[in-house]
Amino acid sequence: MTQQADPAVRALYQNRRYPAMSHPLSDPAVTAVAAALGGLIPAHPADARIVEIGCASGHNLLPLARRWPASRFTGVDLAEGAIATARDLADAAGIRNVEFFAADLREFDPGPEPIDYIIAHGFFSWVPDEAKLALLEFCKRYLSPTGIATVSFNLHPGWTLRQPVIELVRQLLPVTGGDPVETLKLVGETLDPETPHGRMLGWIVEDMLAKGADILAFDDFGPVNDPCTFPAFLQLAAQAGLRWLGESDPAENLPSSLGGKSRAALNQLAGHPLHAQLAADFASARTFRSGVLCRSDAPVNGSNPGALLPAWSLRPGSRPAADESAASTALHAALKANAPGTIHAGDLLDSPTGHDTARVAEAILDGITGGSVRARVEPVVFDPRPPENPSLNPLALACARRSLPVVDIWHTPCAFPEAHYPILAAMDGTRTIADLSVLASAHAPDLAFAPWLAHLAERGFFA
């Protein structure tokens, strides 16, 4: 029997366009490291089959397909309009190793080739229960023996605090004109920041407003928004034949918002990892997880992160180093010296720094799990200076010419003010910096062009 998507979900995605964006937490160059830390060695993404469920307009999948031309990519989404946009962008950018399908996951057959990476960002919590189960069953059925799936979901207990705000906004809509954002602002204005209750709810309202109207329509105010606890998700995954390997960002296995005192207290639960995760979720009011899963029969514990480490590439993370040892200090000095590009971990381990190799390796692994080091399975090397004739890569140029966000070299999306897009669209290599400066003066007279151009170069936007 043919199964159809929930009518309200289908109507939302057909009638309203999901914002174009990439998801750095789903980048296989990063999630392969997370899998290895969990004990599994996946295929290298440069020669792999990669499928995205809920691919929208292709903004997450297309930069990956361009990066790895020898890999095979497939995107699936309910929304015909979004799939049409994805195909148009692929054609405009000359990307030939990707296919896009407008289909219900429960009806989609990806073909006989096993899948090495499945990406399902922003899918699980926003579809009916039968579609949730279909996703997990799809992963079990089609993942290769060492394949991994990156699945994100909204989380209790953090959402327990948000849902009363959402319900209040829904109840007020009939008398406030029907605009959720304006109604949310009204709710925020009623709160007294001098009280603990007002401060807590005020933070929640501010966090929701920061998403913007386009995201709120699909997330907080979506027709389905079904947070679950971490144990409940693990149970569903296990019933489908899947195993949790860890957060796709290893630094979030313990929420980054937790302070030193909280982390020290959690050490008392070190022998009970699931209970430690429950306590950490409660302490941080965590609302979201992005995890890496594999088949329950996958050869987990077959990897030694220390042995794999020399092949990884490293760059500075977003948090300061917790370790102040000499090896850690030397490591972070080397990362800073090579920024904004990466440095090969093997070079650090082989270099005559005077530090014991084992201590350097320990400092790297501690940095990855602590957030002061970011690791990936391939290097990123580029010139962070603007070229004389700036040229965006073909995909970035196609996006700029459609006033869509442009994805940087780290797979992070960047949306620009409307006035900036004509300048970006002119960066095809035929104009000098001086030419573009004149164009910027005409379209965006308030733009500090030279620093702006330098910022683009530092994010690796130029081909």
C-alpha positions in Angstrom: 0.0 0.0 0.0 1.3 3.5 -0.9 2.0 5.6 2.2 1.8 9.3 2.0 3.4 12.0 4.1 1.4 13.7 6.8 -0.8 16.2 4.9 0.3 19.2 7.0 4.0 18.4 6.6 3.6 17.9 2.8 1.6 21.2 2.5 4.3 23.1 4.4 7.2 21.9 2.3 5.2 22.3 -1.0 4.0 25.8 -0.2 6.9 27.3 1.6 10.6 27.0 0.8 12.9 25.6 3.5 15.8 28.1 3.8 18.8 27.2 1.8 21.7 26.3 4.1 24.5 23.8 4.6 25.0 21.8 7.9 28.6 21.7 9.0 27.8 18.9 11.5 26.8 16.6 8.6 30.1 17.1 6.7 31.5 13.5 6.1 35.0 14.8 6.4 34.1 15.6 10.0 31.7 12.8 10.9 34.2 10.2 9.7 36.4 11.4 12.6 33.5 11.1 15.0 32.9 7.6 13.8 36.5 6.7 14.3 36.5 8.0 17.9 33.4 5.8 18.4 35.4 2.7 17.2 34.4 2.4 13.5 36.4 3.2 10.4 34.1 4.4 7.6 34.9 4.7 3.9 36.8 7.8 3.0 34.2 10.3 1.6 36.4 11.1 -1.4 35.3 7.7 -2.9 32.0 6.8 -1.3 28.2 6.8 -1.8 26.5 9.6 0.1 22.7 10.0 0.4 20.8 12.9 2.0 17.3 12.5 3.3 15.4 15.8 3.3 18.0 17.5 1.0 15.8 20.6 0.3 17.3 22.7 -2.4 20.6 20.9 -2.3 22.6 23.5 -0.4 24.1 20.9 1.9 24.7 18.2 -0.7 26.0 20.1 -3.7 29.2 21.6 -2.1 30.1 18.0 -1.0 29.5 16.7 -4.5 31.7 19.4 -5.9 34.4 18.7 -3.3 34.5 14.9 -4.1 33.9 14.4 -7.8 34.7 10.6 -7.6 31.9 10.0 -5.0 28.2 9.3 -5.9 25.6 11.6 -4.3 21.8 11.3 -4.0 19.4 13.8 -2.5 15.7 13.0 -1.6 13.0 15.4 -0.5 9.2 15.7 -0.6 9.2 19.2 -2.1 9.2 19.2 -5.9 10.1 22.9 -6.0 13.1 22.5 -3.8 14.3 19.5 -5.9 13.9 21.6 -9.1 16.1 24.3 -7.6 18.7 21.6 -6.6 18.8 20.3 -10.1 19.1 23.8 -11.6 22.0 24.6 -9.3 23.8 21.3 -10.1 23.4 22.1 -13.9 24.6 25.6 -13.5 27.6 24.6 -11.5 28.5 21.6 -13.8 28.1 19.1 -11.0 27.4 15.7 -12.6 27.9 13.2 -9.8 24.6 13.9 -8.0 21.0 13.0 -8.5 17.9 14.5 -6.9 14.6 12.9 -6.4 11.2 14.3 -5.2 9.9 11.3 -3.2 8.5 10.1 0.0 11.3 8.2 1.9 8.9 5.3 2.5 8.6 4.8 -1.3 12.2 5.6 -2.3 14.5 2.8 -3.6 18.1 4.0 -3.6 19.3 1.1 -5.7 21.5 -1.9 -4.9 24.8 -0.1 -4.1 25.4 0.1 -0.3 25.5 3.6 1.2 28.6 4.8 3.0 27.1 8.0 4.5 23.5 8.9 5.1 22.6 12.4 6.2 19.3 13.2 7.8 19.6 16.7 9.3 16.4 18.3 10.4 14.2 15.3 9.6 13.6 13.0 12.5 11.8 15.3 14.9 9.7 17.0 12.2 7.9 14.0 10.7 5.2 11.5 11.9 6.3 8.5 13.9 5.9 6.1 10.9 8.4 8.3 8.9 10.8 8.3 11.9 10.8 4.5 11.9 11.1 4.5 8.1 14.3 6.6 8.4 15.9 4.3 10.9 14.9 1.2 8.9 16.3 2.8 5.7 19.6 3.3 7.5 19.8 -0.3 8.7 18.8 -1.7 5.3 21.0 0.4 3.0 24.1 1.3 5.1 27.3 -0.5 4.1 28.9 -2.7 6.8 31.1 0.3 7.8 28.6 3.0 6.8 27.4 5.7 9.1 24.3 7.8 9.3 24.2 11.4 10.8 20.8 12.0 12.3 19.8 15.1 14.2 16.8 15.5 16.5 15.2 17.8 19.0 15.7 16.8 22.6 14.0 16.7 26.0 14.4 18.0 28.6 15.5 21.2 26.9 12.4 21.4 24.8 10.2 20.9 27.8 11.0 24.5 28.7 10.3 25.8 25.1 7.0 24.0 24.4 4.8 26.1 26.8 6.1 29.2 25.0 5.2 27.7 21.6 1.7 26.7 22.9 1.1 30.2 24.3 2.1 31.8 20.9 -0.3 29.5 19.1 -3.2 30.4 21.5 -2.5 34.2 21.0 -2.3 34.1 17.2 -6.1 34.6 16.7 -5.9 38.0 18.5 -2.4 39.2 17.4 -2.9 39.1 13.7 -1.5 35.6 13.0 2.2 36.4 12.8 4.2 34.0 15.1 7.3 36.2 15.2 5.4 39.4 16.2 3.5 37.3 18.7 6.7 35.9 20.1 8.1 39.4 20.5 4.9 40.3 22.5 5.4 37.4 24.8 9.0 38.5 25.4 7.8 42.0 26.3 5.5 40.6 29.0 8.4 38.9 30.8 10.1 40.5 33.9 13.9 40.0 33.6 14.2 40.8 37.3 12.7 37.4 38.2 14.3 33.9 37.6 11.2 32.8 35.7 11.3 35.9 33.5 15.1 35.6 32.8 14.8 31.9 31.9 11.8 32.4 29.5 13.4 35.6 28.1 16.4 33.6 27.0 14.2 31.0 25.4 12.2 33.7 23.5 15.5 35.4 22.4 16.9 32.1 21.2 13.7 31.4 19.2 13.6 34.8 17.6 17.3 34.5 16.6 16.3 31.6 14.2 14.1 34.0 12.1 10.7 33.5 10.7 11.7 31.1 7.9 13.3 28.6 10.3 10.7 29.0 13.0 8.0 27.9 10.5 9.7 24.5 10.0 11.1 24.0 13.5 9.4 25.5 16.6 6.1 26.1 14.8 6.3 23.2 12.4 3.2 21.0 12.0 5.2 18.2 13.7 7.8 19.0 16.3 8.4 15.9 18.4 11.4 16.1 20.8 12.4 12.9 22.6 14.8 12.0 25.3 18.2 10.5 24.5 17.3 7.1 25.9 14.1 7.0 23.8 16.0 7.8 20.6 18.6 5.1 21.5 15.9 2.6 22.0 14.2 3.3 18.7 17.6 3.1 16.9 18.4 -0.2 18.6 15.1 -1.7 17.7 15.9 -0.8 14.1 19.3 -2.5 14.3 21.4 0.7 14.7 24.1 1.7 17.2 25.0 5.1 18.5 28.7 6.0 18.0 28.7 9.6 19.4 27.9 13.2 18.6 28.9 14.3 15.1 30.9 17.0 16.9 33.0 15.0 19.4 33.3 18.1 21.6 29.5 17.9 22.2 29.5 14.4 23.7 29.4 16.5 26.8 27.5 19.8 26.0 30.0 22.6 25.4 27.8 24.9 27.6 28.7 22.9 30.7 31.2 24.6 33.0 34.1 23.0 34.9 32.2 22.4 38.1 29.4 20.5 36.2 31.9 18.4 34.3 33.7 17.5 37.5 30.5 16.4 39.1 29.7 14.2 36.1 32.9 12.3 36.6 31.1 10.5 39.4 29.0 8.9 36.7 31.9 7.9 34.5 31.1 4.2 34.9 27.5 4.8 33.8 27.7 6.6 30.4 24.0 6.7 29.6 23.2 8.1 33.0 26.0 10.6 32.6 24.5 11.7 29.3 21.0 12.1 30.9 22.5 14.2 33.7 24.4 16.3 31.2 21.3 16.9 29.0 19.4 18.0 32.1 22.2 20.3 33.4 22.6 22.0 30.1 18.9 22.0 29.1 20.2 20.7 25.8 17.6 21.0 23.0 19.3 19.3 20.0 21.6 16.4 19.2 23.3 15.5 16.0 24.6 11.9 16.3 26.5 9.4 14.2 25.0 5.9 14.0 26.1 2.6 12.4 24.6 -0.9 11.9 24.5 -2.9 15.1 26.6 -5.6 13.4 29.2 -3.1 12.2 32.9 -3.8 13.2 32.9 -1.3 16.1 36.0 -1.2 18.3 38.0 -2.1 15.2 39.7 1.3 15.1 42.3 2.8 17.3 42.0 6.6 17.1 45.7 7.0 18.0 46.6 4.9 15.0 44.3 6.8 12.7 45.4 10.2 14.1 48.4 10.8 11.8 46.1 10.8 8.7 43.8 13.5 10.1 44.1 17.3 9.5 43.6 19.8 12.3 42.7 23.4 12.9 41.9 25.5 16.0 38.6 24.8 17.7 36.2 27.3 19.2 37.1 26.7 22.9 40.4 27.3 24.8 42.6 24.4 25.6 42.0 22.9 29.0 45.4 21.3 29.1 48.3 23.7 29.8 51.1 21.2 29.3 54.1 22.0 27.2 52.9 19.5 24.5 49.5 21.1 24.4 51.0 24.6 24.2 53.2 23.6 21.3 50.3 22.0 19.5 48.0 25.1 19.7 50.9 27.3 18.7 51.3 25.2 15.5 47.6 25.2 14.8 47.5 29.0 15.1 50.5 29.4 12.9 48.8 27.4 10.1 45.4 29.0 10.5 43.1 29.5 8.7 44.1 26.3 6.9 44.7 22.9 8.5 47.9 21.2 9.5 48.5 17.5 9.1 48.5 15.6 12.4 51.2 13.3 11.1 53.6 16.3 10.6 53.0 17.4 14.2 53.8 13.9 15.5 56.9 13.6 13.3 58.3 17.0 13.9 61.3 17.4 16.2 59.5 19.5 18.8 61.2 18.0 21.8 57.9 16.7 23.1 57.1 13.0 23.4 55.0 11.8 20.5 52.6 10.0 22.8 52.0 13.3 24.8 51.4 15.2 21.6 48.9 12.6 20.4 47.2 12.7 23.8 47.0 16.5 23.6 45.4 16.3 20.1 42.8 13.8 21.1 42.0 15.7 24.3 41.7 18.9 22.2 39.3 17.2 19.7 37.0 15.9 22.5 37.4 19.2 24.4 36.7 21.5 21.5 40.0 23.3 21.2 40.9 21.3 18.1 38.8 20.5 15.1 39.7 17.4 13.1 38.8 16.1 9.6 39.9 13.2 7.4 41.4 15.5 4.7 43.4 18.7 4.5 42.1 22.1 3.7 44.8 24.2 2.1 44.1 27.6 0.5 45.5 31.1 0.1 43.7 33.4 2.6 44.6 36.5 0.6 42.2 37.9 -2.1 43.5 37.1 -5.6 43.9 40.0 -8.0 41.0 38.7 -10.1 38.6 37.2 -7.5 36.7 34.2 -8.7 34.1 32.2 -6.9 33.8 28.5 -7.7 31.0 27.7 -10.1 28.6 26.5 -7.4 29.2 29.6 -5.3 28.8 31.8 -8.4 25.5 30.1 -9.3 24.2 30.7 -5.8 25.3 34.3 -5.8 23.5 34.9 -9.0 20.3 33.6 -7.4 20.8 35.6 -4.2 21.2 32.4 -2.2 23.6 31.8 0.7 27.2 30.8 -0.4 28.9 27.9 1.4 32.5 28.5 2.5 35.4 26.1 2.5 34.4 24.7 5.9 30.9 23.8 4.7 29.4 26.8 6.6 26.6 28.8 4.9 26.9 32.6 4.6 23.9 34.7 3.6 24.5 38.2 2.4 22.5 41.5 2.3 20.7 41.8 -1.0 23.0 44.7 -2.1 26.1 42.4 -1.8 24.9 39.8 -4.3 25.6 41.8 -7.5 29.2 42.2 -6.3 29.5 38.5 -5.6 27.8 37.6 -8.9 30.5 39.6 -10.7 33.3 37.5 -9.2 33.9 35.3 -12.2 37.6 36.0 -12.6 37.2 38.7 -15.3 37.3 41.7 -13.0 40.1 43.0 -10.9 39.8 44.0 -7.2 39.7 47.7 -8.4 36.9 46.9 -10.8 34.9 45.2 -8.0 35.5 48.1 -5.7 33.9 50.4 -8.2 30.9 48.0 -8.4 30.7 47.8 -4.6 30.5 51.6 -4.4 27.6 51.6 -6.8 25.6 48.8 -5.2 26.6 49.0 -1.5 28.1 52.4 -0.8 28.2 51.7 2.9 30.2 48.5 2.5 33.8 48.5 3.7 34.9 46.7 0.6 38.6 45.8 1.4 37.9 44.2 4.8 34.9 42.5 3.3 36.9 41.0 0.5 39.6 39.9 3.0 37.0 38.2 5.1 35.7 36.3 2.0 39.3 35.2 1.2 39.9 34.0 4.8 36.8 31.8 4.6 38.1 30.2 1.4 35.4 31.5 -0.9 37.7 32.0 -3.9 38.5 29.3 -6.4 
